[in-house]
């Protein structure tokens, strides 16, 4: 579902998505999008930030506030990093800055749909790193036995780090495995999400996620 108040953008995206094999719907406002969500249950929403009335941030808050897990890709004409971080913090799965190339946008769409699929791994498998535990089957993270709330993207990122403990996960590997980005991109989404996960699991001297400068990140269990 495409949500944009500009008719030209709506038509362009709808045609591009349809040509790429997707069934695409388009609406011009946040209110129309919420109404359609009740019946449509799309696999992905592409939402413009700058819209009159209910803007993209407000729409995203409504979507997540109603417990919709639908992935959201935000379109932003703004360059401010704070706007990007705000969208991700509210629950966006990715963002693309305007003006954008259709090729990259379609790759981002494909990447989000791929990572919305269930994680691989055996049923009932639980990963551990010191006091941190990740239950793949129940999709739960606990720290010292207390549940830590995680978004789907945060959970997937932590899963990859914990499954490769003491081994470096390169930036390219994480962007590919978590976001499906296997093309040249200047996105800062990985650094943003690493900071989110650290805020949630780094407690009382336990700081397992280490930066390997110029390479990537690794999970190091306590001695």
ABEGO torsion letter per residue (X at the ends): XBBBABAAAAAAAAAAAAAAGBBBBBBABAAAAAAAAAAAGBABBBBBABBBEBBAAAAAAAAAAAGBABBBBBBBABABAAAAAAAAAAGBABBBBOBBBAAAAAAAAAAAAAAABBBBEBBGBBBBBEABBBBAAAGBBBBGGBBBBBBAAAAAAAAAAAAABGBBBBAAAAAAAAAGBABBBABAAAAAAAAAAAAAABBGGBBABBBBBGAEBBBBBBX
